[in-house]
């Protein structure tokens, strides 16, 4: 029997829970949320014997095979400390954005090593068959540029997804941000207490010649991921579930292919099963993701401080 704990069962947490309940692995599931009615709209929880508790200290003192942090970033480090100091946990999946303070990253990294806990971060595009196949398709090329653009796609919240995707697709573990140009505009996020920003990010790597990420305010332009190699150009339109390409094989005539873009509720089950059965999964290991997070967090934090917000805190999730 596998023991599972989910910390936070709001909108994202419920999607994770829904997927996990589909697994045929025999399991006990415990959910932690201060809202005692958090699971009222999920009647399938009763059939799956899901237990809801208000605090970590209400958990039974047993060994947990899999923990999932789907709460927002504020207070996550403190909840992590409380959980791993109360019970033994073997594997953890964290939602992004990981933490709001830079010191939390090193603290958790060292604690994971000390307690011998394996951990990954849910930048979920790595789990998708389409992006797995696209990476294989591109891995023989020795020249690459990646440019991601669109309007109102939530840069502060989702830039880590884009950085992670760039690192994954290119296979370059040495990507770095060279320049950040944020627009003088800070908006409230759809989640109360968190902020959104706009502008452009420029970077490069050892193999990756250059990349850019841009988000335009008050614009309905769909997100476009454009990859240029010595073989041609590939454009991903996730909104259309289409890959457009013009390369040597197509005699530089534009072609397109459809692909599946699964929901979060369709993926967590398989991520968890890989971790439990194989000891690993497709997602980004915690240490690699922490480096990518900090790369983005530091310029964001400076930008927020310059605009009169609390020092040392990056209010994104």
N, C-alpha and C positions, 0 to 999 in steps of 0.2 A: 504494500500500500504506500503510495506516494503522498507526502504532505506538502501542500502548497499554501503560500500566503500572498495576498494581494493588498498592497498598501494604497488605499484611495480608490473608491469605486464611483467616481463621477463619470462623465461622458466617455473618456478614454478608458478608464478602468473597466467599465461595463463591456466595452468591445473586447478587451483582453479576456475578461471572464467568460464572455459568450463563446469565444474561440476555445478556451481551455476546457470548457465543459463538453465540447465535442470530442475530446480525446477519449479513446477507449482504455487508456491507462487507468487502473484502479487508483483512486485518489480521494484524499480529504482536502477540501478547499476552505480556507479561512480568509475572510475579507475584513479589513480594518477601515472604518469610516466613522466620523463623529455623528453623521446623520443616521439615526436608527431606522429610518425609512428608505435608506439608500437602495435597497434591493426590491422594494415593493412592486416595481414595474417589471420585474424579471421573475415570473412565476416558475420558470424552469429551475430556479435555484433550489426550490424545495425538493424537487425530484432528484436533483444532483447532490443533495445533502451539503449545501454550502452554508457555512456558519458566518454570521456577521457579528463582529465585536467592535466596541468603541475605541479601545486603546490596545497598544502592544502588550501591556502587562496582563491583559485578559486572555492572551494566547496560552494554550497549554505548553508546558515545558517539555516539548518533544523536538526531535531533529527534523528540520524542514529541508526538503530536497530542492525546492525552487521557490524563490521570492521575486515578486514583481513590484517595482515602485512606479505607480501610475499617478501619484499625487503631483501637484504643481511644484515648481523648483523651490519656492520659499519654504524653508524649514525642512527640506529633504535631508540635508546632512544630519540634522538633529534626530530625525526619525530613523535614519540609517543607524546611527550610533545606538539608539534605544533598542532597535530590533536585534542587532547582532550581539548586543551585550545582554539581552534577555534570553535568546534562544540560539541554538546552533543552526546556521544556514550554510548550505553547500554551494548553491548557485544563485546569482541575482541577475535579473534583467531590469535595467533602469530606462525609464522614459527620458527623452531629452526635453528641454535643456537641463543639464545635470544639476548645477548649483548656481547660486547668484554671487558667491564670493570666491575669489581666486584661491584662497587658502584651503577651502573645502576640498578641492581636487587632490591636492597632495595628501591631505589628512586621510581621505577615503582610500586613495591608492595604497598608501602604506598600511592601512588597517586591513584591507583586502588581502594583501600579501601576508601580513602577520597571522591572520585567522585562516589563511589558505582557502579563501572563497573565490570561486571563479565568477567573473562578471562581464556583462556585455551591455551595449547601449543600443536602443531600438531605433536606429536609423534604417528604416525598414526596406528601403529600396534594394539593399544588398540581398534581401530574402527573395526578391521577385525574380522569377525565371527570365523575364525579359532582360533585366539588367545583367544578370549572370551571363546570358548568351551574348549580349552586346559587348561585355568586357572581353569575352573569348574572341569575338569577331575583330576586336581592335588591338589585341595584345601583340600582334606581329609588327605593328607600325612603330616607327622610331621617331616620328614627328607628330606632335599633337597640340592642338589648342582647344579649349572648351570655354564657351561663352553662354551664360544663362541669363535670361532677361524676361521681364513681364511686369505687369502692374498689379499692385495691391495683393501680393501673395504672402505678406507677413515676413519681412526680411529679418527682423530681430528674432522672431520665434523660429523661423525655418532656415536661416542661413547655415546652421550646422548641418542640416540635411543636404544642402547643396555642396558644402565643403567636403562632407563625407562621400557624396556621390562622385565628385571630381577626383578625390583620392582613389576611390575604388575603380572607376572606369579607366583612369590613366595608369593605375598600378604604381603610381609614384608615391612613395612613403615620405618624400622630402618636400611636399608642397609648403609654401609659405605665402603669407599675405604681404605684399610690397607697399600697397597704398590703399587708403580708405577715404572716400569722399562722401560723407553723410550730408543730406540736405538739412537745412535749418528748420526741421519739422519733426516734432514728436507727437504721436497720436496715442490715444488710449487703445489698448488691445481689446479684443472681444472678451478676454478674461479680465475681470475687474482687478485693478491694482498693478497691472502689467502694461508695458509700453511697446510701441511699434515705431520703426524708423524707415527711412528711404535713402537711396543713394547708390553708390557703386563701390565695389571691392575689386581690387586688381591683385593678381599674384602669379606665381610661377613655381617650378620645381626643378629637379635635376633632369628629368626626361620631358616633363610637361613644359612646353615653351612659354605658355601663358594661359591665364584664365581670367574671366571676369564674371561678376555676379551683380545684377542690377535690379532694382525694384523702383517703379515709378508710381508716385501718388496720384489718386483720383483718375485712374486709368484702367480700362477694362481689358487691356492687352493680355492675352493668355500667355502663360509661361512657355518659353521655348528653350530647349537645350541644344545648342549647336556645337558639333564636334568636327574639327577639321584635321585631316591627316594627309600624309603624302599620297594616299590612295584616293582621297575624295572627301566629300562632306556628308555628315549624317545629322539629321534634325529630329529630335524627339518632341512630340506634342502629346503630353500625357492627357490633356483634356479630350483629345480626339482618339486616344489610344492608337496612335499611328507613328511609325518611323518612316521618315522620308530620307532617301539617300541618292547620291549622284557620285558614282565611283567608276573605277576602271572596268570592273566586271559588267556594269550597266552601260558601258561605252559613254559614260558621263551624261546619260539621259536620266532624268529624275524618275525614281521608282518609289513605291511605298509598300509597307507591310503593316498589318494590324497586329496588336499584341494585347494581352490581358493585363489589367492593372488592378490587382486584388485589393479588397478592403482589409483594414487592420484585423477585423473580426474573422478573416479567413486565413490569417498567417500565424498568430501567436501559438496556436496548438502545435504547429510543426516546428517552430523555433524551440518550444519547450521540450518536445519529444526528441529532437536532435541533441539537446543539451543533456537530457536524462539518459539517453541510450548511447551517445557517442562521446559525451564529455566536451562537446564543442558545438558551434553553430555558425551560420553564415554571417551573422552580425558582427559589428566592430567590437573588438575587445576593449575593455574599459580604459586601459592605459593609452591606446591609440586614440580613442575618442576624446579622452581628457585633453590630450595635446591639441586636437583640432578645436575643441571647445575654447581653450585658453587663447588660441590664436585669434578667435573672433571676440571673445569676452573682453579682452584688454582694451581694444579701440572703442568698443561699445561703452565700456565703463567710463573711459575718458570723455567720450561724447556726452554722456548723461551728466557727469560731474561738471563739465563746462557749461551745461545748461541748468545749473543750480540744483541738481538732484543729489541725493545722499551719497557721500563718498564711500567707496568700497563695496557698493551694492550695484548689481546689474539687474534691473527689474524686468526680466524677460522669462518666459517659460515655454 
